[in-house]
Each structure stands twice: as structure tokens, then as C-alpha cells.
Amino acid sequence: MQIRRRSAFAECNPLTIMVFYITAIVFTMLITHPLYVATALISSFTFALLLKPRAGLKFFLSFCLPIVILVAAVNPLFNHLGVTILFYFNDNPVTAEAVIFGAVSALALAAVLMWFSTYNDVMTSDKFMHIFGRIIPKTALIISMTLGLLPKMQKRLKNISDAQTMIGKTRTKGFFQKIKSGLRILSILITWSLENGIETADSMKARGYGLRGRTSFSMYKLCRRDKILLPIFVAVAGVIIAGLITGAAYGQYYPKFSVSSFGIFNLLVFLCFALLCFLPIIIEITERVKWRYSVSKI
Amino acid sequence: MALFSIKNLSFAYPGAKYRALDNVNLEIKKGSLTLLCGRSGCGKTTLLKHLKNELTPYGTVDGEILFEDKPLKNLTLMESAQKIGFVMQNADNQIVTDKVYSELAFGLESLGLDGGAIKRRIAEMASFFGIHRWFRFDTHKLSGGQKQMLNLASVMVMQPEALLLDEPTAQLDPIAAGEFLNAVIRINNNFGTTVIITEHRLDEIFHATDNVIIMNGGAVIDAGTPRETAARAVISQNAQSAARAFPAAVRLYGGLGTGGECPVTVKEGAAYLKKHINRPPSVSKKNIAEPVASVKKNGGSAVKITEAFFRYERDSEDVLSDLSASFSFGEITCVLGGNGSGKTTLLGCIGGINKLYRGRIEISGRKIESYKNGSLYDGVISSLPQNPEMLFVNNTVIKELEDVAGNAEDIEMVIQETGVAGLLDSHPFDLSGGEQQKAALAKILLTKPKIILLDEPTKGLDAFYKQGLSALLKKLTANGVAVIISTHDVEFAATAADKCMLLFDGAVLSAGSPVDFFGGNYFYTSAANRIARSAGFDSVTVETLIEACLAAGVKAN
């Protein structure tokens, strides 16, 4: 079997990963400046390609691209704001501003989708649990129990349906019989699971569940890398928020297209955003180079 | 020093006519390994549950239990969780979380330990139990043996004083059961943890215990070192039902009635046999062969499988590959094999729920595909699943039976045949494992099958129920029914089967009568056979071995 490609960014602490995705996705959605949108799209797409070259490309071409084209095409047809009229379509004006806005928001949407596509690979369920376990241990346990229970139930359902088939109880002639036989199987599943649940409850009680001051254990620790990355994310986010408030990164489309001009502060805000978006890629690539180098010495 | 002192303990479940525990007096020494035995329903599980406050059943209690010289009832939840560990029978139900490491941490989280301490303790226990190889796995992907080992480790991380085990290996295959019991013995030896265990499968642990306690009808009828207790039990009338589950060597000793030191392991049994048999047996194979097998006529081909190939998914591995086998009417055939050797899959193929991708199956001389629209289940095939609960939909046993057949005569006949008359008004889920199985068997018999498939029917049954099951199946085959059993239980196959086959690597490796089959195996054979062959016998059950020995002549001590 092929060993799964390891990802350096995925090995960071879940908190680091979570902070990154929240800031990256929120800013990608908030900022409408075309340059920012382009940066977000390029970085999210590159990161997806780094993590999973084939699947990333496939996701982009077969899912994102059609949506981009659709949104970009639909906006100017239904939105007639803007002052620069290009031509009339069915007696309705098609404006340059609406075309640009459609294209930019479609690309922003694609960027958000691409972030989410890598989120699933990097942030697995147990990492998500780690963060929530810290905040609300009880909920974390419930999620963990549910995740453990679902495959168990699935297996039981299959067993029950096989068992019922082999005594000739799932033969069906009509629609209602089918429903009846389904309900029969479901009823066994529920009775049986409740019966089993009593033992699970006993096992929890026997191991002291219900004592005050329950802690939540996790396998992740905050490494040196996380201790460097987290402050960077926070600082960068601070600068970008300041930029958003002062209008250093605005993009306006209606009635007339205009974006914030280039000043030193504006440039700083943009660089911060670019740094945020490209950090996972930088980590990924430097780690791979280091890895190649250390492998070459073996 | 006594860890537990049980003084005049009596207990009755609410509304019950009999006491489940009847004036029990016991001292459990610190650091000892104690075995509680007795047939199902003798009160051993009830007694064990009284030793852990959180699991004590509701009812009227008399007498008291001291733990470390203080009343057990005064133990706080914290102390109880930490000092007394409990592992139950069903491995699946005890697992709470989705990852192996979070399961290990569960108890320590309850105790409120910090991350560093938790990690150190679970790392230590994971290494001790060999869990480190699957430390990060999802719990549902583990095998049954791994799950039970995880349950044991999840309790041991809390470093308990006492470890209570309630039939922990009942649901495991023999290899996993052996590993589990060895781990228990290691815990007792290495950590000095006091262990109290109830078991049906005594061969693997009997010799390692310090104390054997025999219960019957809620009372302790004997207690002492394993050798003494065994020697007394095999001649005592009271302890007969418990002694039936004792190791083969002990039962042999009882059957020959020589007196002297009682052997408890296969090795000791072999030495014992050599010492007490006058002359090596001159009897030929045929004479010792199970009489039933030789008398029975072959009733024609029930199932014929030719070069069968099967896999669950397109890209998965073959579970059955090039399997050919035939099963006859009027015979009990046991299909043996390790975990994952494809026994259950094979039954699924015969039962029509798994479709071969190559090869053919003939049922009563007709291709299985020709049974259209479920006609396969109209008096042809019926199947008893591993968990009989999967067949129950109603709230009384009699309604379960009426669910299958409307004919009162048929129902009456099946009730007689299976002996479920006393259970008719009970809820199927309130029955014990053995009773549930009888009720489920009654249910499938009502479909009047000519071929009956049973998947691991002896799982969790005690020796008494196994005998009953074997007798019932023999009655069915006498009427010409074909019985096909998948089982791990070598001892059961040796007594019940007319024919045994070994499944390995997706195909049938060897098939034959129990005597031929087990005689040719070294490891995959009954303990009785392993003792017998050392003295030149070829018996596979304790009963036939005793017969053969008596025929050959036995020297008293």
C-alpha cells in the first residue's frame, strides 16, 4: 500500500490550523479587493495542489470552475447597477461594473471553496475534537461517543438485515411491505442498541464517569513551530483588521468601480494578507526541501 | 491480609422467589488470583457485581462486604473508580469513545489527572499490553480480541487494587482468549493486582489460580486451591454441573477414579495417563470412533459447493478462493478455522446473502440461483445468527414463535422439541444467553428448514447448555436435517460433529470425521485429544478417552 503523503502543515497543533483557517476564510469572504481575491485564490489552489495534486486539480476543474462561470455569467444578467453600460441584453443594460463584480465575487467564492477543500484533509475529526474538548469537555465526549457509535450501528444494521433475510423475513411484494420490513429491522436495531447501551453506561460508571473536575486528554502539544506561528497569525490578523477599518483594502463596484490606492500602509496590509495566505505553502515547501536534504544524507 | 471479606452476604432480585446469593462467606487475599466457577445462573456474576458499588444490582441485601477492612459501601466514587476495575463480557459495549488512545484516557480523565500524567500512564499500559501498534486506530476497526484487550488496559491505567472480570473471554475465539487470559495472569504476577475472574473456559487459567470457588444456586459449595477443589469437585454430587467445565485433565482424573494428585494441565494429564494405564491401547481406530458417526447413514447431498470465489468489494481480497465442499443431510458438519478465515462468509454464501463471483452452489441438488423470490427460505434453509437477539421483534417468546407460524400444532411441537415451555411469557431480552439461543432456535425451526446454519452457536454458553444444544442438534439430524455450524469451539466440535472441516486461506483444507480430523491436527484439536495421543489413544472427547482407558485397564494409585 502506498504511504499517504505527509503534510507538514497538518502536523501543526490543531489550534494553529484552526486559527489559520478561520482568519484565511473570513478575510477571503470579507475583502472584495480584486488583488486580494486573486492572492487568496492562487494560494488556496496551490496549497490544494501541494497536498493532493490529482484530487485538488479535479476538485478545482470539476466543481469550482463551473460555479465560477455560472456566478460570473449570472450576475451581470440580473444585476443592472453600475454606470458603464456595455450593451443591452433583452432590453436590459449589461454594465461593466456588474461584469467585474460577478467575476471577482465568483473568484472569491472559488477561493473559499478551495480553502474548505484542504480544511477537510488537514483538520481531521480528532483535531477538531481536541479544540472543542478544551472548551467544553462534555460536548467533546459526546461527539467522540457519537463518532464511535455510528460505525457500530452501521455494522449492527447490516447484521440484523442479513439475519432477517436468512429466516425469510425481508421478502417483499409491495411498497407497504417494504416499509414494514424496514421498520421491523429498525425496531430490532433500536431495542438491541438500547440493551447494549446499558452496558456502555455501566462501563462508564465503573471508570468514574460523573466525578467532578473531569479533564480532557489530547495527543497534541504546542510545539516551537506553533509558538512562532500563532503570534504571527494574530499580528497579521490585527493589521488586516486595521486595514479593513481604515479602508486600506476596500474594493467598490457600484455605481463606479474603484479600489483603494497604493500607499505604504495599504501595501503593508496587502503583504500581511499575502503572508497569511502563503504561510502554509511556505511551511509545506521548506519542510519538503529539508526532508529531501535529510533523505539525501541517509 | 484480606482485600475483600464477604460476610453472610445474601441477595434477592426484586420480586424473585429465590435468593440469587445465599449466605456467602469469603475472604479474598490481597494479590491472589481467584476463579469463580459454576454453571450459568449460579450467582457468580451477581456476586462479582456486588464487589463494585456502581454495578451492584438493585434488590434486598443482607450481610456486608469489607474492602481493606472498611465497609465497601463507604467507598467514594473516586476511590471505587480507581481501586476496583471491572471488565465485562461484551467487548463492543464497553468501549465508549472512537479512538484507542481516548478510550485508554477515559478513566483517567474522570479522575481529573492532567495531560502529562495521563500520557505517561497510558503509554506505559499500551506498551505492556502491546497496544502501541494500534494506539491511534479507530476503536471500531479493532478485532474482538483487541477490543477486549483495550477494555482491560483502560481499566489497568487507573492502577486498581482489584480487578474483577466477568466472563471476559466468552465472546472471543480461542487464540484471542488465550492471549487475554495470559495478560490477566501477567497482571497478577507482575503488578500483584488482586484478580477475581468468572469463566467458562477453564483450560487456560485453571492452573494459574490461587483459589477456586465453586458456586451452585447462589451458595458457595467449595473453595480452595485448584488441585484440591478439582479433586473434590469431580467426585462430589453437588459440584457436578460446575465440574463439567473443568479442564480435560481434571475430568479424566474424575472419570478414571484413581485418586492421588489431580492433574490440571495437558502436560500433567499426559503424565498422569502414562502412569495409570496398564498397557498401551491395542484397540484400532474404528472401535473408539464415535458410535453415532458410524451408524448414521448419509442422507444425500444437502449443499454442494464447487470452486467458489467470493469477495465483499471489487478491490478487496478474496475471502473465499477456490473453495469446494459438500454437506450431507442427516449430518452435523462443523466448519472450524481462525478469525477471519471466512467461516461466517461461507454461511452467508450458503444462506443466499453473499453472491459468489465465480463457482456454483447447489442446494438439495438445485442451483442456488434457481430459488427465486426467497423460496430458499420456504422450508429449505434457515439460519441462526451469532447474536440471537437479532431475530427478536416481539415482547414475549410465544409471540416470537407466532410471528413465524400461525399453526398451533407446529408451535406446540417445536416448544416440546426445544424445551422452551418455561420461557414462553418472558421478554426475549430478559433471557440468559443460552435461553435466548433456544428461543431463537425454536423460531427458525418453525420455518421447517431442511438445512440449518448456525454461526458460532456456543459463544458464551456454559458446558451444560452446550450439551443440551448438541443433543438437540443430534435429534434434528436423526430426522434427516443437515446442520452446518461455523465454530471456534474445538471441544464442542469434537463431541457434536459428524464431520469437521478446517477453513484456511479461503478454502477447505481438510475434512473428515472428528476422530480422523482431530487425530491429524496438532494444535487445532481438543485438549482431551492432546492428552490422549501422548498415551497412544486417538479419542477426541474426555468421555471416549475414559471409555478407552477403562477398556485398556487402569492402575489405581
Boltz contact constraints between the chains, C-beta under 6 A:
constraints:
  - contact:
      token1: [A, 144]
      token2: [B, 97]
      max_distance: 6.0
  - contact:
      token1: [A, 144]
      token2: [B, 98]
      max_distance: 6.0
  - contact:
      token1: [A, 144]
      token2: [B, 102]
      max_distance: 6.0
  - contact:
      token1: [A, 145]
      token2: [B, 96]
      max_distance: 6.0
  - contact:
      token1: [A, 147]
      token2: [B, 98]
      max_distance: 6.0
  - contact:
      token1: [A, 148]
      token2: [B, 97]
      max_distance: 6.0
  - contact:
      token1: [A, 148]
      token2: [B, 98]
      max_distance: 6.0
  - contact:
      token1: [A, 148]
      token2: [B, 139]
      max_distance: 6.0
  - contact:
      token1: [A, 151]
      token2: [B, 140]
      max_distance: 6.0
  - contact:
      token1: [A, 152]
      token2: [B, 140]
      max_distance: 6.0
  - contact:
      token1: [A, 159]
      token2: [B, 390]
      max_distance: 6.0
  - contact:
      token1: [A, 160]
      token2: [B, 390]
      max_distance: 6.0
  - contact:
      token1: [A, 162]
      token2: [B, 353]
      max_distance: 6.0
  - contact:
      token1: [A, 163]
      token2: [B, 385]
      max_distance: 6.0
  - contact:
      token1: [A, 163]
      token2: [B, 390]
      max_distance: 6.0
  - contact:
      token1: [A, 165]
      token2: [B, 353]
      max_distance: 6.0
  - contact:
      token1: [A, 166]
      token2: [B, 351]
      max_distance: 6.0
  - contact:
      token1: [A, 166]
      token2: [B, 383]
      max_distance: 6.0
  - contact:
      token1: [A, 167]
      token2: [B, 382]
      max_distance: 6.0
  - contact:
      token1: [A, 167]
      token2: [B, 444]
      max_distance: 6.0
  - contact:
      token1: [A, 168]
      token2: [B, 374]
      max_distance: 6.0
  - contact:
      token1: [A, 168]
      token2: [B, 377]
      max_distance: 6.0
  - contact:
      token1: [A, 171]
      token2: [B, 374]
      max_distance: 6.0
  - contact:
      token1: [A, 184]
      token2: [B, 393]
      max_distance: 6.0
  - contact:
      token1: [A, 188]
      token2: [B, 393]
      max_distance: 6.0
  - contact:
      token1: [A, 192]
      token2: [B, 389]
      max_distance: 6.0
  - contact:
      token1: [A, 195]
      token2: [B, 429]
      max_distance: 6.0
  - contact:
      token1: [A, 196]
      token2: [B, 93]
      max_distance: 6.0
  - contact:
      token1: [A, 199]
      token2: [B, 90]
      max_distance: 6.0
  - contact:
      token1: [A, 199]
      token2: [B, 93]
      max_distance: 6.0
  - contact:
      token1: [A, 200]
      token2: [B, 93]
      max_distance: 6.0
  - contact:
      token1: [A, 202]
      token2: [B, 55]
      max_distance: 6.0
  - contact:
      token1: [A, 203]
      token2: [B, 94]
      max_distance: 6.0
  - contact:
      token1: [A, 204]
      token2: [B, 96]
      max_distance: 6.0
  - contact:
      token1: [A, 205]
      token2: [B, 54]
      max_distance: 6.0
  - contact:
      token1: [A, 206]
      token2: [B, 54]
      max_distance: 6.0
  - contact:
      token1: [A, 206]
      token2: [B, 86]
      max_distance: 6.0
  - contact:
      token1: [A, 207]
      token2: [B, 81]
      max_distance: 6.0
  - contact:
      token1: [A, 207]
      token2: [B, 106]
      max_distance: 6.0
  - contact:
      token1: [A, 207]
      token2: [B, 107]
      max_distance: 6.0
  - contact:
      token1: [A, 207]
      token2: [B, 110]
      max_distance: 6.0
  - contact:
      token1: [A, 208]
      token2: [B, 81]
      max_distance: 6.0
  - contact:
      token1: [A, 208]
      token2: [B, 107]
      max_distance: 6.0
  - contact:
      token1: [A, 208]
      token2: [B, 110]
      max_distance: 6.0
  - contact:
      token1: [A, 208]
      token2: [B, 111]
      max_distance: 6.0
  - contact:
      token1: [A, 209]
      token2: [B, 110]
      max_distance: 6.0
  - contact:
      token1: [A, 211]
      token2: [B, 77]
      max_distance: 6.0
  - contact:
      token1: [A, 211]
      token2: [B, 78]
      max_distance: 6.0
  - contact:
      token1: [A, 211]
      token2: [B, 110]
      max_distance: 6.0
  - contact:
      token1: [A, 213]
      token2: [B, 112]
      max_distance: 6.0
  - contact:
      token1: [A, 214]
      token2: [B, 109]
      max_distance: 6.0
  - contact:
      token1: [A, 214]
      token2: [B, 110]
      max_distance: 6.0
  - contact:
      token1: [A, 215]
      token2: [B, 109]
      max_distance: 6.0
  - contact:
      token1: [A, 215]
      token2: [B, 112]
      max_distance: 6.0
  - contact:
      token1: [A, 217]
      token2: [B, 105]
      max_distance: 6.0
  - contact:
      token1: [A, 217]
      token2: [B, 109]
      max_distance: 6.0
  - contact:
      token1: [A, 217]
      token2: [B, 115]
      max_distance: 6.0
  - contact:
      token1: [A, 217]
      token2: [B, 118]
      max_distance: 6.0
  - contact:
      token1: [A, 219]
      token2: [B, 101]
      max_distance: 6.0
